[in-house]
């Protein structure tokens, strides 16, 4: 019934129902609390005031903390604690919560070390709090598990761009080009990275590809090519 009201856009009704259910403890506590957090998660996606959103996020976090006592080895509790702490950091610029978020993701990762969803969320958290070096490491760890998992590549791009690691950026752009072969901007960025790492031949190849995909960029590409000496 609570899910029905949430799907109808009546979050207050849905949350009221779930709060009554959760307050009456049973052997289903762990499951019901996760259902409750899912409903809140959908509700905070709605256009609501920041204060209300923060109030709901704090309710989720408290519920999940209680769940870690009931189910301490259930990965999802720790993962979602990290994700909702990320929401708090983003919604209210609470970067002082970074150690808390890292703790939750570390717990989740220790329980499920091959789960890329955890590393993706952890990387996002590190980018939010400006820990770019570690963000790159976690993004790369995610990629190393299975490089076909597309969601970690853009995060790696953000991390390596922030740290100015042109060598690490090259394989990221190669993968992004594989996913979007007509995106000339990826070739342009890769040409710049090759230039910065001293591989002028590959920089030229990438630059010519930009010209092929984007003829209107010819003048700027010719100017770039003149710098490869």
C-alpha positions in Angstrom: 0.0 0.0 0.0 2.8 2.4 0.8 4.4 1.8 -2.6 1.1 2.5 -4.2 0.8 5.9 -2.6 4.4 6.7 -3.4 3.8 5.8 -7.1 0.8 8.1 -7.0 3.0 10.9 -5.9 1.6 11.0 -2.4 4.9 10.7 -0.4 3.4 11.9 2.9 0.8 9.1 2.8 3.4 6.5 1.8 5.9 7.5 4.5 3.2 7.7 7.2 2.2 4.1 6.4 5.8 2.9 6.4 6.7 4.7 9.6 3.8 3.0 11.4 4.8 -0.4 10.1 8.5 0.0 10.9 7.7 1.2 14.5 6.0 -2.2 15.2 9.0 -4.5 15.2 8.8 -8.0 13.7 11.1 -10.6 12.2 10.7 -8.7 9.0 12.4 -5.6 10.4 15.4 -5.7 8.1 13.3 -6.1 4.9 10.7 -3.5 5.9 13.4 -0.9 6.8 14.9 -1.4 3.3 11.5 -1.0 1.8 11.1 2.2 3.8 14.5 3.6 2.6 13.5 2.8 -1.0 10.3 4.8 -0.7 12.2 7.7 0.8 14.8 7.4 -2.0 12.0 7.9 -4.6 10.4 10.7 -2.6 13.6 12.8 -2.4 13.8 12.7 -6.2 10.7 14.8 -6.3 11.0 18.6 -6.4 10.9 19.3 -2.7 12.5 21.9 -0.5 16.1 21.3 0.5 15.2 21.3 4.3 12.6 18.6 3.7 15.0 16.6 1.5 17.7 16.7 4.2 15.1 15.7 6.8 14.2 12.6 4.7 17.8 11.7 4.1 18.5 11.8 7.8 15.6 9.5 8.4 17.0 7.0 5.8 20.4 7.2 7.4 19.0 6.5 10.9 17.0 3.6 9.6 19.9 2.1 7.8 22.1 2.5 10.9 19.5 0.5 12.8 19.6 -2.1 10.1 23.3 -2.6 10.4 22.7 -3.8 13.9 20.0 -6.3 12.7 22.0 -7.3 9.5 25.6 -6.3 10.0 26.8 -8.5 7.1 24.3 -7.3 4.6 26.2 -5.3 2.0 23.2 -3.2 0.9 22.8 -1.5 4.3 26.4 -0.2 4.2 26.3 0.7 0.5 23.1 2.7 0.9 24.5 4.4 4.0 27.3 5.6 1.8 25.0 6.7 -1.0 22.7 8.7 1.3 25.6 10.3 3.1 26.7 11.4 -0.4 23.3 13.0 -0.8 23.8 14.9 2.4 27.2 16.0 1.3 25.8 17.2 -2.0 22.6 18.7 -0.8 24.1 20.6 2.1 27.8 20.8 1.3 28.6 18.8 4.3 32.1 17.8 3.2 33.0 17.0 6.9 31.0 13.8 6.4 33.6 12.4 4.0 35.2 10.2 6.6 31.8 8.8 7.5 31.0 8.1 3.9 34.4 6.4 3.3 33.8 4.2 6.3 30.4 3.0 5.0 31.9 2.3 1.5 34.9 0.5 3.0 32.5 -1.8 5.0 30.4 -2.5 1.9 33.5 -3.1 -0.2 35.0 -5.5 2.4 31.7 -7.5 2.3 31.5 -7.5 -1.6 34.9 -6.7 -3.1 33.8 -7.4 -6.6 30.7 -5.4 -6.7 31.3 -2.5 -9.0 28.2 -0.6 -7.9 30.0 0.0 -4.6 33.2 1.3 -6.2 31.1 3.6 -8.5 29.3 5.2 -5.6 32.6 5.4 -3.6 34.3 7.2 -6.5 31.4 9.7 -6.7 31.8 10.4 -3.0 35.5 11.0 -3.3 34.9 13.4 -6.2 32.3 15.3 -4.2 34.8 15.8 -1.3 37.7 16.7 -3.5 39.8 13.5 -2.9 40.7 13.2 -6.6 43.7 11.0 -6.3 41.8 8.3 -4.3 38.8 8.8 -6.6 41.0 7.8 -9.6 42.3 4.7 -7.7 38.7 3.6 -6.9 37.5 4.3 -10.5 40.4 2.3 -11.8 39.7 -0.6 -9.4 36.1 -0.6 -10.7 37.4 -0.7 -14.3 39.8 -3.5 -13.6 37.0 -5.8 -12.3 35.2 -5.5 -15.7 36.0 -2.8 -18.1 32.7 -3.3 -19.9 30.9 -1.7 -16.9 30.5 1.7 -18.6 29.5 3.7 -15.5 33.0 3.9 -14.0 34.7 5.3 -17.1 33.2 8.9 -16.9 34.1 8.9 -13.2 37.7 8.0 -14.0 37.7 10.8 -16.6 36.6 13.3 -13.9 39.2 12.1 -11.4 42.2 12.0 -13.8 41.2 15.4 -15.3 41.2 16.9 -11.8 44.7 15.5 -11.1 46.0 16.3 -14.6 47.1 12.7 -15.2 47.2 12.7 -19.0 48.8 9.3 -19.2 45.9 7.7 -17.3 43.4 9.8 -19.3 44.5 8.2 -22.7 42.9 4.7 -22.1 39.8 6.4 -20.7 39.3 8.4 -23.9 40.0 5.3 -25.9 37.2 3.5 -24.1 34.8 6.5 -24.4 35.6 6.6 -28.1 34.7 2.9 -28.3 31.4 3.7 -26.7 30.8 6.9 -28.8 32.9 6.7 -32.0 31.4 9.8 -33.5 32.2 12.1 -30.6 35.0 14.3 -32.0 35.5 16.0 -28.7 36.9 12.8 -27.2 39.4 12.6 -30.1 40.3 16.3 -29.4 40.9 15.6 -25.8 42.9 12.5 -26.5 45.1 14.4 -29.0 45.9 16.9 -26.3 46.8 14.1 -23.8 49.1 12.5 -26.4 50.7 15.9 -26.9 51.2 16.3 -23.1 52.8 12.9 -22.8 55.1 13.6 -25.8 53.6 11.1 -28.3 53.2 13.6 -31.2 52.5 10.9 -33.8 49.4 9.7 -32.0 48.5 13.3 -31.2 48.5 14.0 -35.0 46.4 10.9 -35.7 43.8 11.9 -33.2 43.8 15.5 -34.4 43.2 14.3 -38.0 40.3 12.2 -36.8 38.8 15.4 -35.2 39.0 17.1 -38.6 37.4 14.2 -40.3 34.4 14.1 -37.8 34.2 17.9 -37.5 35.3 19.7 -40.6 34.3 23.0 -39.1 37.2 22.5 -36.6 39.8 22.5 -39.3 41.3 25.9 -38.4 41.8 25.1 -34.8 43.1 21.7 -35.6 45.7 23.1 -38.0 46.8 25.5 -35.3 47.1 22.5 -32.9 49.1 20.5 -35.4 51.6 23.4 -35.8 52.4 23.1 -32.0 53.5 19.4 -32.5 57.2 20.0 -33.0 
